[in-house]
């Protein structure tokens, strides 16, 4: 089993669980995790839109975790693992880089949110990239 991809899968799993926490615990979690005031207000108002958006993100993160676990050898191999893991790595990398450009214009979030979340995304991208490089020939 590939340790880096296990870690990558765990990181995506934690992110998915945190998103579920936002749905369960409501506006205070949306605010604390930096989802923006608009999402927090929608949650306070009981609008289904906040839940649908958050569940969609949760689903994507869970699928990403499954692909990392699959490539790591922890579960059965999923189809198109190479290309999908390249795409996942690229999305984490691009999100990490893009966030640093939003620090000065935070778009309803704080500069600290963009710094922290971008740093985390870059770390997750790096873990994916290293793990993917290690198992490339096996996929």
The first five atom37 places (N, CA, C, CB, O) and aatype in JSON, in Angstrom:
{
  "aatype": [20, 20, 20, 20, 20, 20, 20, 20, 20, 20, 20, 20, 20, 20, 20, 20, 20, 20, 20, 20, 20, 20, 20, 20, 20, 20, 20, 20, 20, 20, 20, 20, 20, 20, 20, 20, 20, 20, 20, 20, 20, 20, 20, 20, 20, 20, 20, 20, 20, 20, 20, 20, 20, 20, 20, 20, 20, 20, 20, 20, 20, 20, 20, 20, 20, 20, 20, 20, 20, 20, 20, 20, 20, 20, 20, 20, 20, 20, 20, 20, 20, 20, 20, 20, 20, 20, 20, 20, 20, 20, 20, 20, 20, 20, 20, 20, 20, 20, 20, 20, 20, 20, 20, 20, 20, 20, 20, 20, 20, 20, 20, 20, 20, 20, 20, 20, 20, 20, 20, 20, 20, 20, 20, 20, 20, 20, 20, 20, 20, 20, 20, 20, 20, 20, 20, 20, 20, 20, 20],
  "atom_mask": [
    [1, 1, 1, 1, 1],
    [1, 1, 1, 1, 1],
    [1, 1, 1, 1, 1],
    [1, 1, 1, 1, 1],
    [1, 1, 1, 1, 1],
    [1, 1, 1, 1, 1],
    [1, 1, 1, 1, 1],
    [1, 1, 1, 1, 1],
    [1, 1, 1, 1, 1],
    [1, 1, 1, 1, 1],
    [1, 1, 1, 1, 1],
    [1, 1, 1, 1, 1],
    [1, 1, 1, 1, 1],
    [1, 1, 1, 1, 1],
    [1, 1, 1, 1, 1],
    [1, 1, 1, 1, 1],
    [1, 1, 1, 1, 1],
    [1, 1, 1, 1, 1],
    [1, 1, 1, 1, 1],
    [1, 1, 1, 1, 1],
    [1, 1, 1, 1, 1],
    [1, 1, 1, 1, 1],
    [1, 1, 1, 1, 1],
    [1, 1, 1, 1, 1],
    [1, 1, 1, 1, 1],
    [1, 1, 1, 1, 1],
    [1, 1, 1, 1, 1],
    [1, 1, 1, 1, 1],
    [1, 1, 1, 1, 1],
    [1, 1, 1, 1, 1],
    [1, 1, 1, 1, 1],
    [1, 1, 1, 1, 1],
    [1, 1, 1, 1, 1],
    [1, 1, 1, 1, 1],
    [1, 1, 1, 1, 1],
    [1, 1, 1, 1, 1],
    [1, 1, 1, 1, 1],
    [1, 1, 1, 1, 1],
    [1, 1, 1, 1, 1],
    [1, 1, 1, 1, 1],
    [1, 1, 1, 1, 1],
    [1, 1, 1, 1, 1],
    [1, 1, 1, 1, 1],
    [1, 1, 1, 1, 1],
    [1, 1, 1, 1, 1],
    [1, 1, 1, 1, 1],
    [1, 1, 1, 1, 1],
    [1, 1, 1, 1, 1],
    [1, 1, 1, 1, 1],
    [1, 1, 1, 1, 1],
    [1, 1, 1, 1, 1],
    [1, 1, 1, 1, 1],
    [1, 1, 1, 1, 1],
    [1, 1, 1, 1, 1],
    [1, 1, 1, 1, 1],
    [1, 1, 1, 1, 1],
    [1, 1, 1, 1, 1],
    [1, 1, 1, 1, 1],
    [1, 1, 1, 1, 1],
    [1, 1, 1, 1, 1],
    [1, 1, 1, 1, 1],
    [1, 1, 1, 1, 1],
    [1, 1, 1, 1, 1],
    [1, 1, 1, 1, 1],
    [1, 1, 1, 1, 1],
    [1, 1, 1, 1, 1],
    [1, 1, 1, 1, 1],
    [1, 1, 1, 1, 1],
    [1, 1, 1, 1, 1],
    [1, 1, 1, 1, 1],
    [1, 1, 1, 1, 1],
    [1, 1, 1, 1, 1],
    [1, 1, 1, 1, 1],
    [1, 1, 1, 1, 1],
    [1, 1, 1, 1, 1],
    [1, 1, 1, 1, 1],
    [1, 1, 1, 1, 1],
    [1, 1, 1, 1, 1],
    [1, 1, 1, 1, 1],
    [1, 1, 1, 1, 1],
    [1, 1, 1, 1, 1],
    [1, 1, 1, 1, 1],
    [1, 1, 1, 1, 1],
    [1, 1, 1, 1, 1],
    [1, 1, 1, 1, 1],
    [1, 1, 1, 1, 1],
    [1, 1, 1, 1, 1],
    [1, 1, 1, 1, 1],
    [1, 1, 1, 1, 1],
    [1, 1, 1, 1, 1],
    [1, 1, 1, 1, 1],
    [1, 1, 1, 1, 1],
    [1, 1, 1, 1, 1],
    [1, 1, 1, 1, 1],
    [1, 1, 1, 1, 1],
    [1, 1, 1, 1, 1],
    [1, 1, 1, 1, 1],
    [1, 1, 1, 1, 1],
    [1, 1, 1, 1, 1],
    [1, 1, 1, 1, 1],
    [1, 1, 1, 1, 1],
    [1, 1, 1, 1, 1],
    [1, 1, 1, 1, 1],
    [1, 1, 1, 1, 1],
    [1, 1, 1, 1, 1],
    [1, 1, 1, 1, 1],
    [1, 1, 1, 1, 1],
    [1, 1, 1, 1, 1],
    [1, 1, 1, 1, 1],
    [1, 1, 1, 1, 1],
    [1, 1, 1, 1, 1],
    [1, 1, 1, 1, 1],
    [1, 1, 1, 1, 1],
    [1, 1, 1, 1, 1],
    [1, 1, 1, 1, 1],
    [1, 1, 1, 1, 1],
    [1, 1, 1, 1, 1],
    [1, 1, 1, 1, 1],
    [1, 1, 1, 1, 1],
    [1, 1, 1, 1, 1],
    [1, 1, 1, 1, 1],
    [1, 1, 1, 1, 1],
    [1, 1, 1, 1, 1],
    [1, 1, 1, 1, 1],
    [1, 1, 1, 1, 1],
    [1, 1, 1, 1, 1],
    [1, 1, 1, 1, 1],
    [1, 1, 1, 1, 1],
    [1, 1, 1, 1, 1],
    [1, 1, 1, 1, 1],
    [1, 1, 1, 1, 1],
    [1, 1, 1, 1, 1],
    [1, 1, 1, 1, 1],
    [1, 1, 1, 1, 1],
    [1, 1, 1, 1, 1],
    [1, 1, 1, 1, 1],
    [1, 1, 1, 1, 1],
    [1, 1, 1, 1, 1],
    [1, 1, 1, 1, 1]
  ],
  "atom_positions": [
    [[0.84, -1.19, 0.0], [0.0, 0.0, 0.0], [0.87, 1.24, 0.0], [-0.95, 0.0, 1.21], [1.95, 1.27, 0.6]],
    [[0.39, 2.26, -0.67], [1.13, 3.5, -0.8], [0.7, 4.47, 0.31], [0.92, 4.13, -2.19], [-0.44, 4.91, 0.35]],
    [[1.63, 4.79, 1.19], [1.32, 5.64, 2.35], [0.87, 7.04, 1.95], [2.54, 5.73, 3.25], [-0.04, 7.59, 2.57]],
    [[1.5, 7.62, 0.94], [1.14, 8.98, 0.55], [-0.31, 9.06, 0.04], [2.1, 9.51, -0.53], [-1.03, 10.01, 0.35]],
    [[-0.72, 8.06, -0.72], [-2.09, 8.09, -1.22], [-3.1, 7.72, -0.13], [-2.23, 7.13, -2.39], [-4.25, 8.16, -0.18]],
    [[-2.68, 6.94, 0.86], [-3.55, 6.7, 2.02], [-3.76, 8.03, 2.75], [-2.92, 5.62, 2.99], [-4.88, 8.37, 3.12]],
    [[-2.67, 8.77, 2.95], [-2.78, 10.09, 3.6], [-3.65, 11.01, 2.76], [-1.37, 10.71, 3.8], [-4.49, 11.73, 3.3]],
    [[-3.46, 11.0, 1.45], [-4.28, 11.84, 0.56], [-5.75, 11.49, 0.71], [-3.84, 11.67, -0.91], [-6.6, 12.38, 0.81]],
    [[-6.06, 10.2, 0.74], [-7.44, 9.77, 0.92], [-8.01, 10.2, 2.26], [-7.53, 8.27, 0.78], [-9.16, 10.61, 2.36]],
    [[-7.19, 10.09, 3.3], [-7.63, 10.51, 4.63], [-7.89, 12.02, 4.68], [-6.59, 10.12, 5.69], [-8.85, 12.47, 5.31]],
    [[-7.04, 12.79, 4.02], [-7.23, 14.25, 4.0], [-8.53, 14.63, 3.29], [-6.04, 14.93, 3.32], [-9.25, 15.51, 3.76]],
    [[-8.82, 13.98, 2.18], [-10.08, 14.26, 1.49], [-11.27, 13.79, 2.32], [-10.1, 13.57, 0.11], [-12.32, 14.42, 2.32]],
    [[-11.09, 12.67, 3.04], [-12.16, 12.18, 3.92], [-12.44, 13.17, 5.05], [-11.78, 10.8, 4.51], [-13.6, 13.45, 5.35]],
    [[-11.39, 13.69, 5.66], [-11.56, 14.69, 6.72], [-12.29, 15.92, 6.17], [-10.18, 15.1, 7.31], [-13.19, 16.45, 6.83]],
    [[-11.91, 16.36, 4.99], [-12.58, 17.52, 4.39], [-14.06, 17.22, 4.15], [-11.89, 17.91, 3.05], [-14.91, 18.08, 4.39]],
    [[-14.37, 16.02, 3.7], [-15.76, 15.64, 3.48], [-16.54, 15.64, 4.8], [-15.84, 14.26, 2.81], [-17.67, 16.12, 4.87]],
    [[-15.93, 15.09, 5.83], [-16.58, 15.04, 7.15], [-16.81, 16.44, 7.7], [-15.74, 14.21, 8.14], [-17.86, 16.71, 8.3]],
    [[-15.85, 17.34, 7.51], [-16.03, 18.72, 7.96], [-17.2, 19.38, 7.23], [-14.73, 19.53, 7.72], [-17.94, 20.16, 7.83]],
    [[-17.37, 19.07, 5.96], [-18.52, 19.6, 5.23], [-19.83, 19.05, 5.79], [-18.4, 19.27, 3.73], [-20.81, 19.78, 5.9]],
    [[-19.85, 17.77, 6.14], [-21.04, 17.21, 6.78], [-21.3, 17.89, 8.12], [-20.89, 15.69, 6.97], [-22.45, 18.09, 8.51]],
    [[-20.23, 18.23, 8.82], [-20.36, 18.96, 10.08], [-21.05, 20.31, 9.89], [-19.0, 19.18, 10.71], [-21.83, 20.74, 10.74]],
    [[-20.77, 20.96, 8.78], [-21.44, 22.23, 8.49], [-22.94, 22.03, 8.37], [-20.88, 22.86, 7.2], [-23.73, 22.82, 8.89]],
    [[-23.34, 20.96, 7.69], [-24.77, 20.69, 7.53], [-25.4, 20.38, 8.89], [-25.0, 19.51, 6.56], [-26.47, 20.9, 9.22]],
    [[-24.74, 19.56, 9.68], [-25.29, 19.13, 10.96], [-25.29, 20.25, 12.0], [-24.51, 17.93, 11.49], [-26.3, 20.46, 12.69]],
    [[-24.17, 20.96, 12.12], [-24.04, 21.97, 13.18], [-24.48, 23.36, 12.75], [-22.63, 22.02, 13.65], [-24.67, 24.23, 13.6]],
    [[-24.63, 23.58, 11.45], [-25.24, 24.82, 10.98], [-24.3, 26.0, 10.77], [-26.26, 25.2, 11.92], [-23.11, 25.85, 10.52]],
    [[-24.9, 27.16, 10.88], [-24.26, 28.41, 10.5], [-22.93, 28.66, 11.2], [-25.18, 29.56, 10.79], [-21.99, 29.18, 10.6]],
    [[-22.83, 28.29, 12.46], [-21.58, 28.55, 13.19], [-20.41, 27.79, 12.55], [-21.72, 28.15, 14.68], [-19.3, 28.31, 12.51]],
    [[-20.66, 26.58, 12.06], [-19.61, 25.81, 11.4], [-19.29, 26.4, 10.03], [-20.03, 24.35, 11.25], [-18.12, 26.47, 9.65]],
    [[-20.31, 26.82, 9.29], [-20.06, 27.47, 8.01], [-19.16, 28.68, 8.22], [-21.39, 27.88, 7.33], [-18.22, 28.9, 7.46]],
    [[-19.47, 29.48, 9.25], [-18.66, 30.67, 9.52], [-17.24, 30.29, 9.96], [-19.33, 31.53, 10.61], [-16.26, 30.82, 9.43]],
    [[-17.14, 29.37, 10.9], [-15.83, 28.99, 11.43], [-14.92, 28.43, 10.34], [-16.0, 27.96, 12.55], [-13.73, 28.72, 10.31]],
    [[-15.49, 27.63, 9.45], [-14.69, 27.02, 8.39], [-14.53, 27.9, 7.17], [-15.29, 25.71, 7.98], [-13.9, 27.51, 6.19]],
    [[-15.11, 29.11, 7.21], [-14.85, 30.09, 6.17], [-15.69, 29.96, 4.92], [-13.45, 30.03, 5.8], [-15.28, 30.42, 3.85]],
    [[-16.87, 29.34, 5.03], [-17.7, 29.16, 3.84], [-18.29, 30.47, 3.34], [-18.81, 28.19, 4.13], [-18.78, 30.54, 2.21]],
    [[-18.24, 31.49, 4.15], [-18.78, 32.79, 3.75], [-20.1, 33.06, 4.44], [-18.95, 32.86, 2.24], [-20.85, 32.15, 4.79]],
    [[-20.36, 34.31, 4.61], [-21.56, 34.73, 5.33], [-22.84, 34.32, 4.6], [-21.54, 36.23, 5.54], [-23.85, 34.0, 5.24]],
    [[-22.81, 34.34, 3.28], [-24.0, 33.98, 2.51], [-24.42, 32.53, 2.8], [-23.73, 34.15, 1.0], [-25.61, 32.26, 2.98]],
    [[-23.46, 31.61, 2.84], [-23.79, 30.21, 3.16], [-24.29, 30.1, 4.6], [-22.54, 29.3, 2.96], [-25.23, 29.36, 4.87]],
    [[-23.68, 30.84, 5.52], [-24.1, 30.8, 6.92], [-25.54, 31.31, 7.05], [-23.15, 31.64, 7.8], [-26.34, 30.73, 7.79]],
    [[-25.85, 32.37, 6.36], [-27.21, 32.92, 6.42], [-28.21, 31.94, 5.82], [-27.28, 34.28, 5.68], [-29.3, 31.74, 6.37]],
    [[-27.85, 31.32, 4.69], [-28.75, 30.33, 4.1], [-29.0, 29.18, 5.08], [-28.15, 29.79, 2.78], [-30.12, 28.68, 5.18]],
    [[-27.97, 28.76, 5.79], [-28.12, 27.69, 6.77], [-29.03, 28.15, 7.91], [-26.75, 27.25, 7.33], [-29.9, 27.39, 8.35]],
    [[-28.84, 29.37, 8.4], [-29.69, 29.9, 9.46], [-31.15, 29.97, 9.04], [-29.2, 31.28, 9.88], [-32.05, 29.74, 9.84]],
    [[-31.37, 30.28, 7.78], [-32.73, 30.4, 7.25], [-33.32, 29.03, 6.91], [-32.74, 31.29, 6.02], [-34.49, 28.94, 6.54]],
    [[-32.53, 27.98, 7.04], [-33.01, 26.65, 6.73], [-33.21, 26.39, 5.24], [-34.29, 26.41, 7.44], [-33.97, 25.51, 4.85]],
    [[-32.51, 27.18, 4.42], [-32.65, 27.01, 2.97], [-31.93, 25.74, 2.51], [-32.09, 28.24, 2.22], [-30.8, 25.47, 2.91]],
    [[-32.6, 24.99, 1.69], [-32.07, 23.72, 1.18], [-30.84, 23.93, 0.32], [-33.14, 22.99, 0.39], [-30.02, 23.02, 0.17]],
    [[-30.7, 25.12, -0.27], [-29.58, 25.4, -1.17], [-28.23, 25.19, -0.47], [-29.68, 26.84, -1.7], [-27.31, 24.63, -1.07]],
    [[-28.11, 25.63, 0.77], [-26.85, 25.46, 1.5], [-26.54, 23.97, 1.67], [-26.92, 26.16, 2.9], [-25.39, 23.54, 1.5]],
    [[-27.55, 23.19, 1.99], [-27.35, 21.75, 2.17], [-26.98, 21.08, 0.85], [-28.61, 21.11, 2.74], [-26.09, 20.24, 0.82]],
    [[-27.67, 21.44, -0.23], [-27.39, 20.82, -1.53], [-25.96, 21.14, -1.98], [-28.41, 21.31, -2.59], [-25.24, 20.26, -2.44]],
    [[-25.55, 22.39, -1.85], [-24.2, 22.78, -2.24], [-23.17, 22.02, -1.41], [-23.99, 24.31, -2.07], [-22.21, 21.47, -1.94]],
    [[-23.4, 21.98, -0.11], [-22.44, 21.33, 0.79], [-22.41, 19.83, 0.57], [-22.8, 21.64, 2.25], [-21.33, 19.23, 0.6]],
    [[-23.56, 19.21, 0.35], [-23.58, 17.77, 0.06], [-22.89, 17.46, -1.26], [-25.02, 17.26, 0.02], [-22.24, 16.42, -1.39]],
    [[-23.01, 18.34, -2.24], [-22.33, 18.15, -3.52], [-20.82, 18.16, -3.33], [-22.74, 19.25, -4.53], [-20.11, 17.32, -3.88]],
    [[-20.34, 19.11, -2.55], [-18.91, 19.18, -2.26], [-18.47, 17.94, -1.49], [-18.57, 20.46, -1.46], [-17.42, 17.37, -1.76]],
    [[-19.28, 17.52, -0.52], [-18.98, 16.32, 0.27], [-18.86, 15.1, -0.63], [-20.07, 16.08, 1.33], [-17.93, 14.3, -0.48]],
    [[-19.79, 14.95, -1.55], [-19.78, 13.82, -2.48], [-18.5, 13.8, -3.31], [-21.01, 13.87, -3.39], [-17.86, 12.76, -3.45]],
    [[-18.14, 14.95, -3.86], [-16.92, 15.05, -4.68], [-15.7, 14.67, -3.85], [-16.76, 16.48, -5.26], [-14.85, 13.89, -4.3]],
    [[-15.6, 15.21, -2.65], [-14.45, 14.9, -1.79], [-14.41, 13.41, -1.43], [-14.5, 15.75, -0.51], [-13.33, 12.82, -1.35]],
    [[-15.57, 12.81, -1.21], [-15.62, 11.38, -0.89], [-15.16, 10.54, -2.08], [-17.05, 10.97, -0.47], [-14.43, 9.56, -1.9]],
    [[-15.57, 10.91, -3.27], [-15.12, 10.2, -4.48], [-13.61, 10.36, -4.62], [-15.85, 10.73, -5.75], [-12.91, 9.4, -4.95]],
    [[-13.11, 11.57, -4.39], [-11.66, 11.79, -4.47], [-10.92, 10.9, -3.47], [-11.33, 13.26, -4.2], [-9.87, 10.35, -3.79]],
    [[-11.47, 10.77, -2.27], [-10.85, 9.91, -1.26], [-10.84, 8.46, -1.74], [-11.61, 10.02, 0.1], [-9.84, 7.76, -1.58]],
    [[-11.93, 8.01, -2.32], [-11.99, 6.64, -2.84], [-10.94, 6.4, -3.91], [-13.38, 6.34, -3.4], [-10.31, 5.34, -3.94]],
    [[-10.74, 7.36, -4.79], [-9.73, 7.21, -5.83], [-8.33, 7.15, -5.24], [-9.83, 8.35, -6.85], [-7.48, 6.39, -5.71]],
    [[-8.07, 7.95, -4.22], [-6.75, 7.89, -3.58], [-6.56, 6.53, -2.9], [-6.6, 9.03, -2.54], [-5.5, 5.92, -3.03]],
    [[-7.57, 6.07, -2.18], [-7.48, 4.76, -1.53], [-7.32, 3.65, -2.55], [-8.72, 4.51, -0.66], [-6.59, 2.68, -2.32]],
    [[-8.0, 3.78, -3.67], [-7.91, 2.78, -4.74], [-6.5, 2.71, -5.29], [-8.9, 3.1, -5.86], [-5.92, 1.63, -5.41]],
    [[-5.94, 3.85, -5.64], [-4.59, 3.88, -6.2], [-3.55, 3.44, -5.17], [-4.25, 5.29, -6.7], [-2.49, 2.93, -5.53]],
    [[-3.86, 3.65, -3.89], [-2.94, 3.23, -2.82], [-2.94, 1.72, -2.64], [-3.32, 3.91, -1.51], [-2.02, 1.17, -2.03]],
    [[-3.96, 1.05, -3.17], [-4.07, -0.39, -3.0], [-4.89, -0.8, -1.8], [-2.71, -0.98, -2.9], [-4.91, -1.97, -1.43]],
    [[-5.57, 0.16, -1.17], [-6.36, -0.14, 0.02], [-7.74, -0.71, -0.33], [-6.53, 1.11, 0.86], [-8.32, -1.45, 0.46]],
    [[-8.25, -0.37, -1.51], [-9.52, -0.9, -1.99], [-9.32, -1.31, -3.45], [-10.69, 0.15, -1.84], [-8.27, -1.07, -4.03]],
    [[-10.33, -1.93, -4.03], [-10.24, -2.36, -5.43], [-9.94, -1.18, -6.34], [-11.55, -3.05, -5.87], [-10.32, -0.04, -6.07]],
    [[-9.27, -1.48, -7.43], [-8.9, -0.42, -8.37], [-10.13, 0.12, -9.08], [-7.88, -0.95, -9.39], [-10.95, -0.63, -9.6]],
    [[-10.24, 1.42, -9.09], [-11.34, 2.1, -9.77], [-10.92, 2.45, -11.19], [-11.76, 3.37, -8.99], [-9.73, 2.6, -11.47]],
    [[-11.89, 2.59, -12.09], [-11.55, 2.89, -13.48], [-10.96, 4.29, -13.65], [-12.78, 2.74, -14.36], [-11.28, 5.22, -12.92]],
    [[-10.1, 4.39, -14.65], [-9.51, 5.67, -15.04], [-8.73, 6.35, -13.91], [-10.6, 6.61, -15.53], [-8.67, 7.58, -13.83]],
    [[-8.14, 5.55, -13.03], [-7.47, 6.08, -11.84], [-6.37, 7.08, -12.19], [-6.89, 4.95, -11.02], [-6.26, 8.12, -11.54]],
    [[-5.58, 6.76, -13.18], [-4.47, 7.68, -13.55], [-4.99, 9.07, -13.87], [-3.7, 7.13, -14.74], [-4.58, 10.05, -13.24]],
    [[-5.87, 9.16, -14.84], [-6.32, 10.47, -15.3], [-7.14, 11.19, -14.22], [-7.16, 10.32, -16.58], [-7.03, 12.4, -14.06]],
    [[-7.93, 10.44, -13.49], [-8.74, 11.08, -12.45], [-7.86, 11.61, -11.32], [-9.78, 10.09, -11.89], [-8.12, 12.7, -10.81]],
    [[-6.84, 10.87, -10.94], [-5.93, 11.36, -9.9], [-5.09, 12.53, -10.38], [-5.03, 10.24, -9.43], [-4.73, 13.41, -9.59]],
    [[-4.77, 12.56, -11.66], [-4.08, 13.74, -12.21], [-5.01, 14.96, -12.11], [-3.65, 13.5, -13.7], [-4.58, 16.04, -11.72]],
    [[-6.27, 14.77, -12.45], [-7.24, 15.87, -12.39], [-7.44, 16.32, -10.94], [-8.59, 15.43, -13.0], [-7.46, 17.52, -10.66]],
    [[-7.6, 15.37, -10.02], [-7.76, 15.71, -8.6], [-6.55, 16.5, -8.1], [-7.94, 14.43, -7.75], [-6.7, 17.53, -7.44]],
    [[-5.35, 16.02, -8.43], [-4.13, 16.72, -8.01], [-4.09, 18.12, -8.58], [-2.89, 15.94, -8.45], [-3.73, 19.07, -7.88]],
    [[-4.46, 18.26, -9.85], [-4.45, 19.57, -10.51], [-5.46, 20.51, -9.86], [-4.75, 19.43, -12.01], [-5.17, 21.7, -9.68]],
    [[-6.63, 20.0, -9.52], [-7.65, 20.86, -8.89], [-7.17, 21.35, -7.53], [-9.0, 20.09, -8.73], [-7.27, 22.54, -7.22]],
    [[-6.63, 20.44, -6.72], [-6.09, 20.87, -5.42], [-4.96, 21.89, -5.62], [-5.56, 19.64, -4.62], [-4.9, 22.89, -4.91]],
    [[-4.09, 21.65, -6.58], [-2.97, 22.55, -6.83], [-3.46, 23.92, -7.3], [-2.03, 21.95, -7.88], [-3.02, 24.95, -6.79]],
    [[-4.37, 23.94, -8.26], [-4.89, 25.21, -8.78], [-5.67, 25.97, -7.72], [-5.77, 24.96, -9.99], [-5.57, 27.19, -7.63]],
    [[-6.46, 25.25, -6.91], [-7.2, 25.91, -5.83], [-6.23, 26.51, -4.82], [-8.15, 24.91, -5.13], [-6.45, 27.62, -4.32]],
    [[-5.16, 25.78, -4.53], [-4.17, 26.3, -3.6], [-3.5, 27.56, -4.11], [-3.13, 25.25, -3.32], [-3.35, 28.52, -3.36]],
    [[-3.12, 27.55, -5.36], [-2.45, 28.72, -5.94], [-3.41, 29.89, -6.07], [-1.86, 28.38, -7.32], [-3.07, 31.02, -5.73]],
    [[-4.62, 29.62, -6.56], [-5.61, 30.68, -6.8], [-5.95, 31.44, -5.53], [-6.88, 30.11, -7.41], [-6.14, 32.65, -5.55]],
    [[-6.02, 30.72, -4.43], [-6.4, 31.35, -3.17], [-5.46, 32.46, -2.74], [-6.47, 30.32, -2.1], [-5.88, 33.43, -2.12]],
    [[-4.19, 32.32, -3.06], [-3.24, 33.36, -2.67], [-3.48, 34.66, -3.43], [-1.81, 32.88, -2.91], [-3.1, 35.73, -2.96]],
    [[-4.09, 34.57, -4.59], [-4.43, 35.77, -5.35], [-5.68, 36.45, -4.81], [-4.62, 35.42, -6.82], [-5.97, 37.59, -5.17]],
    [[-6.41, 35.76, -3.95], [-7.65, 36.31, -3.4], [-7.47, 36.9, -2.01], [-8.71, 35.23, -3.36], [-8.43, 37.4, -1.42]],
    [[-6.27, 36.86, -1.48], [-6.02, 37.39, -0.15], [-6.35, 38.88, -0.09], [-4.56, 37.14, 0.26], [-6.93, 39.34, 0.89]],
    [[-5.98, 39.62, -1.11], [-6.21, 41.06, -1.1], [-7.64, 41.44, -1.49], [-5.24, 41.74, -2.03], [-8.07, 42.57, -1.25]],
    [[-8.37, 40.51, -2.09], [-9.78, 40.72, -2.45], [-10.54, 39.45, -2.07], [-9.95, 41.04, -3.99], [-10.84, 38.63, -2.93]],
    [[-10.85, 39.28, -0.77], [-11.3, 37.99, -0.26], [-12.69, 37.51, -0.65], [-11.23, 38.03, 1.17], [-13.08, 36.41, -0.25]],
    [[-13.45, 38.28, -1.39], [-14.75, 37.83, -1.91], [-15.68, 37.28, -0.83], [-14.54, 36.78, -2.96], [-16.21, 36.18, -0.97]],
    [[-15.88, 38.03, 0.23], [-16.8, 37.61, 1.28], [-16.2, 36.7, 2.33], [-17.96, 36.93, 0.67], [-16.89, 36.28, 3.26]],
    [[-14.93, 36.4, 2.2], [-14.24, 35.6, 3.2], [-13.11, 36.45, 3.77], [-13.69, 34.26, 2.58], [-12.95, 37.61, 3.39]],
    [[-12.34, 35.89, 4.66], [-11.23, 36.65, 5.23], [-9.93, 36.3, 4.52], [-11.09, 36.37, 6.74], [-9.82, 35.25, 3.88]],
    [[-8.98, 37.19, 4.63], [-7.65, 36.92, 4.06], [-7.05, 35.68, 4.72], [-6.71, 38.15, 4.24], [-6.37, 34.89, 4.07]],
    [[-7.31, 35.52, 6.02], [-6.79, 34.35, 6.74], [-7.37, 33.05, 6.18], [-7.11, 34.46, 8.24], [-6.67, 32.04, 6.08]],
    [[-8.66, 33.09, 5.83], [-9.28, 31.91, 5.22], [-8.52, 31.5, 3.97], [-10.76, 32.17, 4.9], [-8.19, 30.33, 3.78]],
    [[-8.25, 32.47, 3.1], [-7.58, 32.15, 1.84], [-6.16, 31.67, 2.08], [-7.56, 33.37, 0.92], [-5.7, 30.75, 1.4]],
    [[-5.46, 32.25, 3.05], [-4.09, 31.79, 3.35], [-4.1, 30.36, 3.88], [-3.43, 32.73, 4.37], [-3.34, 29.51, 3.4]],
    [[-4.94, 30.09, 4.87], [-4.98, 28.75, 5.46], [-5.49, 27.71, 4.48], [-5.85, 28.76, 6.69], [-4.87, 26.66, 4.31]],
    [[-6.61, 27.99, 3.84], [-7.19, 26.98, 2.95], [-6.3, 26.73, 1.74], [-8.59, 27.41, 2.5], [-6.2, 25.6, 1.26]],
    [[-5.66, 27.77, 1.24], [-4.76, 27.6, 0.1], [-3.53, 26.79, 0.49], [-4.33, 28.95, -0.45], [-3.07, 25.95, -0.28]],
    [[-3.01, 27.06, 1.66], [-1.85, 26.28, 2.14], [-2.23, 24.81, 2.3], [-1.33, 26.84, 3.48], [-1.46, 23.93, 1.92]],
    [[-3.4, 24.55, 2.86], [-3.85, 23.17, 3.02], [-4.03, 22.5, 1.67], [-5.18, 23.13, 3.81], [-3.6, 21.36, 1.48]],
    [[-4.64, 23.21, 0.71], [-4.84, 22.63, -0.63], [-3.51, 22.32, -1.3], [-5.66, 23.57, -1.51], [-3.38, 21.31, -1.99]],
    [[-2.52, 23.19, -1.12], [-1.2, 22.92, -1.71], [-0.55, 21.69, -1.09], [-0.28, 24.14, -1.54], [0.08, 20.9, -1.78]],
    [[-0.71, 21.54, 0.21], [-0.15, 20.35, 0.89], [-0.85, 19.09, 0.39], [-0.29, 20.48, 2.43], [-0.2, 18.09, 0.09]],
    [[-2.18, 19.14, 0.29], [-2.93, 17.98, -0.18], [-2.55, 17.66, -1.63], [-4.45, 18.24, -0.07], [-2.42, 16.49, -1.99]],
    [[-2.36, 18.7, -2.45], [-1.93, 18.48, -3.84], [-0.57, 17.79, -3.86], [-1.87, 19.82, -4.61], [-0.37, 16.85, -4.62]],
    [[0.35, 18.26, -3.05], [1.69, 17.68, -3.01], [1.66, 16.22, -2.59], [2.58, 18.48, -2.05], [2.36, 15.39, -3.17]],
    [[0.85, 15.9, -1.58], [0.73, 14.51, -1.13], [0.18, 13.64, -2.27], [-0.19, 14.42, 0.11], [0.67, 12.54, -2.5]],
    [[-0.84, 14.14, -2.97], [-1.38, 13.41, -4.12], [-0.32, 13.2, -5.2], [-2.59, 14.15, -4.71], [-0.16, 12.1, -5.72]],
    [[0.39, 14.25, -5.53], [1.37, 14.19, -6.61], [2.49, 13.2, -6.29], [1.97, 15.57, -6.88], [2.88, 12.4, -7.13]],
    [[2.98, 13.26, -5.05], [4.05, 12.33, -4.65], [3.54, 10.89, -4.71], [4.57, 12.67, -3.23], [4.21, 10.01, -5.26]],
    [[2.37, 10.66, -4.13], [1.81, 9.31, -4.13], [1.53, 8.81, -5.54], [0.55, 9.27, -3.32], [1.79, 7.65, -5.86]],
    [[0.99, 9.68, -6.36], [0.68, 9.28, -7.75], [1.95, 8.94, -8.51], [-0.07, 10.39, -8.49], [1.99, 7.98, -9.28]],
    [[3.0, 9.72, -8.28], [4.28, 9.42, -8.95], [4.8, 8.05, -8.51], [5.35, 10.52, -8.64], [5.36, 7.31, -9.32]],
    [[4.62, 7.73, -7.25], [5.12, 6.45, -6.72], [4.38, 5.24, -7.29], [5.01, 6.44, -5.22], [4.97, 4.17, -7.43]],
    [[3.11, 5.4, -7.62], [2.33, 4.24, -8.11], [2.01, 4.31, -9.61], [1.03, 4.13, -7.34], [1.3, 3.46, -10.13]],
    [[2.53, 5.31, -10.28], [2.18, 5.55, -11.68], [2.26, 4.29, -12.55], [3.09, 6.62, -12.26], [1.33, 4.0, -13.3]],
    [[3.34, 3.56, -12.44], [3.54, 2.37, -13.27], [2.55, 1.25, -12.95], [4.96, 1.87, -13.1], [2.32, 0.37, -13.77]],
    [[1.97, 1.28, -11.77], [1.04, 0.24, -11.34], [-0.39, 0.51, -11.77], [1.08, 0.09, -9.86], [-1.23, -0.4, -11.75]],
    [[-0.67, 1.73, -12.17], [-2.05, 2.09, -12.53], [-2.35, 1.81, -13.97], [-2.32, 3.54, -12.24], [-3.46, 2.05, -14.44]]
  ]
}
